[in-house]
Amino acid sequence: MWDNPRLLNAAAGALTALALMVFAVAGAQLLLRSTQFPLREMAVHGALAHTSRAEIEQAAQGRVGGNFFAVDLAQVRAALEGLPWVRRVEVRRVWPDRLEVTLEEHVAVARWAGGGLVNVQGERFAGDSDAELPQFAGPPGSEGEVTRRFRRFGEILTPLAAAPERVTLSPRYAWRLRLGDGLGIELGRDAPNDPVEARLTRLVAAYPRTLGRMPRKHEHVDLRYPNGFALRLADAKGG
């Protein structure tokens, strides 16, 4: 080996690389433990309507501070994303002594019957709100689909100046609506040649010459018929 220049060069290169790695690890450890690079500031960005600065500071307590290089960004992000109204967090270091945090809050679109709220992305979260919101209900994991259908049903109902205030998906995947004026609509299940949106569209088209002409309030419409719909009227004494 000692008389083989190629092997000697390879061994020298390996030893040099090992030494550099040891120095790099040692240097990194010194940086992490050094008191020369204190973290002095946490800047928070984002349009926040439901999350206070005090909540953010409390969530970050014990995770932000000390050495600039030693802060665990993943831990800070996870702690802040644990706040009820926080949907997403980005955290980055800004030299020489600042942590920059950008928060995105949930935008609530409805209440979920099992508790919590649903955001515009169709995700359920644990926030609370005093706002008047529609109510959704459905099997576990159906929040996204219920949100998507809510938007579509609202578009179809636009000519009636009506909007769903309750959207329910049953365990058998049958759809029910209740509108703001109290009208209940039984849409049933999607069929290959007759999706529930098509049934609702037919009701909207027929409404001006049928239900719209009736002097008494209608209580419930059943659209689970291929060639028409059934109507249940409210008690005459009630309207």
Secondary structure, 3 states (H helix, E strand, C coil): CCCCHHHHHHHHHHHHHHHHHHHHHHHHHHHHHCCCCECCEEEEECCCCCCCHHHHHHHHCCCCCCECCCCCHHHHHHHHHCCCCEEEEEEEEECCCEEEEEEEECCEEEEECCCCEEECCCCEECCCCCCCCCEEECCCCCHHHHHHHHHHHHHHCHHHCCCEEEEEECCCCEEEEEECCCCEEEEEECECCECHHHHHHHHHHHHHHCHHHCCCCEEEEEEEECCEEEEEECCHHHC
